[in-house]
């Protein structure tokens, strides 16, 4: 069974643009990790600074969902 929530790297945030010749290069900074909802196909709003925090929350949400499904069939 595919988990509803998974951990994904957050979208990098642009910090500045540097011009080199005719090209502009954007410097980015990683802003941590997000949770991704596989059913809704979207990232969840809260961002987590470490992967461990994100994985802990992801496991909690997946377990909560599994328990609600099991209670519906009980």
Buried (B, 14 or more C-beta within 10 A) or exposed (E): EEBBBBBBEBEEEEEEEEEEEEEEEEEEEEBBBBBBEEEEEEBBEEBBEEEEBBBEBBEEBBEEBEEEEEEEEE
